[in-house]
Amino acid sequence: MKKYVLVGVGGRAMMYWEALAKDFANTSKLAAVCDINKGRLELTRQKAGRLISDLKAYHSNDFDKMLCENKADTVIVCTRDCSHDDYIVRALEHGCDVITEKPMTIDAKKCQRIINAVKKTGKNVRVTFNYRYSPVRSQIKELLMKGIIGKILSINFQWNLDTSHGADYYRRWHRNKENSGGLLVHKATHHFDLVNWWLGDIPVEVGAQGKRAFYNAEQANRYGLKNHAERCLDCSLKSQCNFYMDIQKSQQIKELYYNHEREDGYIRDKCVFSDSIDIEDTISVQVQYKSGAELTYTLNSFAPYEGYKIEFNGTKGRLEHICQETSYINGDGTVQGALKPEGTSIKVFPHFQTPYSIEPHVGTGGHGGGDSVMLNDIFGNPAADSLKRAANYVQGAYSILVGIAANESIASGKYVNVEKLVTGLPEHGYPQNSGEDEQIAFVSETKKVHCSN
Ligand SMILES: NC(=O)c1ccc[n+]([C@@H]2O[C@H](COP(=O)([O-])OP(=O)(O)OC[C@H]3O[C@@H](n4cnc5c(N)ncnc54)[C@H](O)[C@@H]3O)[C@@H](O)[C@H]2O)c1
């Protein structure tokens, strides 16, 4: 039986402690939880303690004591992004392996600390990239591994966060780069990891542009919200604001955050138009890969729908994958207006041949069905994985180094060399796509279409 301890008992941690207490209780034991906020810690001890009777709770000042007293094999890190490095390094130096939430950390210096600590201790760090595990994204990797469009030469990737999910990054700690690295690190770590893994390649050079164009005072003025308060709870304009969040309405949000905010000043419902936000909401990035492939990526966090579109251009054709998750939905569940969400699709356009669709594999549950598959891979007895979806610290590093380089590029206006950001990263280990250099056969039934004018 493997023994775990968990640090950071906020929203994301619930998935882990529930999994350990229920589905994987036969193979795994959660011995203790730890947090900086005593109220939230006690809430979790009580809730998880109903399922794990001997669960212990430690304040974060006693993190090392927790490691000593519980002799855990693995530490699970679910704190704010900016403190991941501290807990990862301390856990490694204590002789534990680490499972950390994404992003592994937020800047090059902290990333170097983790690289050095892994080298020194020989222990493992696993970064939980649940997006790789959602059935359709695994399917895309399978298709690319089979060489369906040959060697990939370029990628266009467009990610949209809607005005519900996207806005939530401007309400709390994510809104400041010192906590999260901005969306280029906090959120796009998922997207850059997918591209690195899909390509089987590492980024070498990054150029980026970004600005806060929507979640700002100008947009508040456009909505007539100039005199907004610093948080929704105190705001006199709540009845006319589409971004109003009632922190006392959801039982989960109230008991997890509102009830304990006096202790550490963690306010969960800050105004999305506040001047103290310093992250971008409109981002474009160009990435050059070692193989020569180029990525053009955009992230928009105020879109009317949630989802993404990615186009791979290869030596044998093109693959397009769309995942439009939601559009505005009425209270009765019907979709507003005539436009229905496009859902999920995969289309292949081989050169000189008829294009075709592939039925996408669709999952249920958190993050496109990725969470449950990933939990089984971590805590269960999974079969050998030809897609190698378990990400180590090297892959964790490459996913954040794109965003870290992009942050630097936005600040300097120059392209940034990724390899110069940190030293000592070994081979990446991504599974390779086949048929990259194979001879391409002549297609006899090619129909050439000429324009008449
Ligand atoms: N993979 C995913 O899809 C996914 C989804 C959500 C969150 N996350 C990640 O999970 C992590 C936690 O996010 P969340 O949404 O649960 O945030 P949260 O704010 O709900 O929880 C963070 C917890 O960490 C605690 N904390 C903060 N600083 C600490 C410190 N120095 N020492 C100990 N405890 C500290 C807070 O008190 C809080 O309980 C983040 O890294 C986030 O990026 C990943």
The ligand as an SDF file (V2000), in Angstrom:
LIG
                    3D

 44 48  0  0  0  0  0  0  0  0999 V2000
   -5.2190   20.2270  -13.6760 N   0  0  0  0  0  0  0  0  0  0  0  0
   -6.2670   21.0080  -13.6080 C   0  0  0  0  0  0  0  0  0  0  0  0
   -7.1110   20.9510  -14.4690 O   0  0  0  0  0  0  0  0  0  0  0  0
   -6.3930   21.9770  -12.4530 C   0  0  0  0  0  0  0  0  0  0  0  0
   -7.6290   22.5450  -12.1300 C   0  0  0  0  0  0  0  0  0  0  0  0
   -7.6880   23.4390  -11.0560 C   0  0  0  0  0  0  0  0  0  0  0  0
   -6.5370   23.7560  -10.3580 C   0  0  0  0  0  0  0  0  0  0  0  0
   -5.3380   23.1960  -10.7040 N   0  0  0  0  0  0  0  0  0  0  0  0
   -4.1130   23.5270   -9.9650 C   0  0  0  0  0  0  0  0  0  0  0  0
   -4.2600   23.0940   -8.6290 O   0  0  0  0  0  0  0  0  0  0  0  0
   -3.6010   23.9900   -7.7330 C   0  0  0  0  0  0  0  0  0  0  0  0
   -4.5940   24.4900   -6.6820 C   0  0  0  0  0  0  0  0  0  0  0  0
   -5.6130   25.2090   -7.3450 O   0  0  0  0  0  0  0  0  0  0  0  0
   -7.0320   25.4200   -6.6370 P   0  0  0  0  0  0  0  0  0  0  0  0
   -7.9720   25.8110   -7.6910 O   0  0  0  0  0  0  0  0  0  0  0  0
   -7.3470   24.2730   -5.7680 O   0  0  0  0  0  0  0  0  0  0  0  0
   -6.7080   26.7150   -5.7430 O   0  0  0  0  0  0  0  0  0  0  0  0
   -7.3570   27.0720   -4.3200 P   0  0  0  0  0  0  0  0  0  0  0  0
   -7.0380   28.4900   -4.0910 O   0  0  0  0  0  0  0  0  0  0  0  0
   -8.7610   26.5970   -4.2710 O   0  0  0  0  0  0  0  0  0  0  0  0
   -6.5240   26.1510   -3.3060 O   0  0  0  0  0  0  0  0  0  0  0  0
   -5.1860   26.3850   -2.9910 C   0  0  0  0  0  0  0  0  0  0  0  0
   -4.9480   25.9330   -1.5480 C   0  0  0  0  0  0  0  0  0  0  0  0
   -3.5690   26.1160   -1.2440 O   0  0  0  0  0  0  0  0  0  0  0  0
   -3.4710   26.7430    0.0250 C   0  0  0  0  0  0  0  0  0  0  0  0
   -2.2050   27.4740    0.0670 N   0  0  0  0  0  0  0  0  0  0  0  0
   -1.8790   28.6250   -0.5620 C   0  0  0  0  0  0  0  0  0  0  0  0
   -0.6040   28.9490   -0.3230 N   0  0  0  0  0  0  0  0  0  0  0  0
   -0.0990   27.9710    0.4650 C   0  0  0  0  0  0  0  0  0  0  0  0
    1.1620   27.7320    1.0570 C   0  0  0  0  0  0  0  0  0  0  0  0
    2.1890   28.5520    0.8700 N   0  0  0  0  0  0  0  0  0  0  0  0
    1.3210   26.6320    1.8070 N   0  0  0  0  0  0  0  0  0  0  0  0
    0.3050   25.7610    2.0040 C   0  0  0  0  0  0  0  0  0  0  0  0
   -0.9330   25.9340    1.4910 N   0  0  0  0  0  0  0  0  0  0  0  0
   -1.1240   27.0320    0.7250 C   0  0  0  0  0  0  0  0  0  0  0  0
   -4.6920   27.6470    0.1230 C   0  0  0  0  0  0  0  0  0  0  0  0
   -5.0130   27.9700    1.4470 O   0  0  0  0  0  0  0  0  0  0  0  0
   -5.7400   26.7630   -0.5370 C   0  0  0  0  0  0  0  0  0  0  0  0
   -6.3670   25.9210    0.3770 O   0  0  0  0  0  0  0  0  0  0  0  0
   -3.0300   25.1030   -8.5840 C   0  0  0  0  0  0  0  0  0  0  0  0
   -1.6750   24.8480   -8.8440 O   0  0  0  0  0  0  0  0  0  0  0  0
   -3.8220   25.0130   -9.8730 C   0  0  0  0  0  0  0  0  0  0  0  0
   -3.0820   25.4340  -11.0010 O   0  0  0  0  0  0  0  0  0  0  0  0
   -5.2690   22.3040  -11.7290 C   0  0  0  0  0  0  0  0  0  0  0  0
  1  2  1  0
  2  3  2  0
  2  4  1  0
  4  5  1  0
  4 44  2  0
  5  6  2  0
  6  7  1  0
  7  8  2  0
  8  9  1  0
  8 44  1  0
  9 10  1  0
  9 42  1  0
 10 11  1  0
 11 12  1  0
 11 40  1  0
 12 13  1  0
 13 14  1  0
 14 15  2  0
 14 16  1  0
 14 17  1  0
 17 18  1  0
 18 19  2  0
 18 20  1  0
 18 21  1  0
 21 22  1  0
 22 23  1  0
 23 24  1  0
 23 38  1  0
 24 25  1  0
 25 26  1  0
 25 36  1  0
 26 27  1  0
 26 35  1  0
 27 28  2  0
 28 29  1  0
 29 30  1  0
 29 35  2  0
 30 31  1  0
 30 32  2  0
 32 33  1  0
 33 34  2  0
 34 35  1  0
 36 37  1  0
 36 38  1  0
 38 39  1  0
 40 41  1  0
 40 42  1  0
 42 43  1  0
M  CHG  2   8   1  16  -1
M  END
$$$$
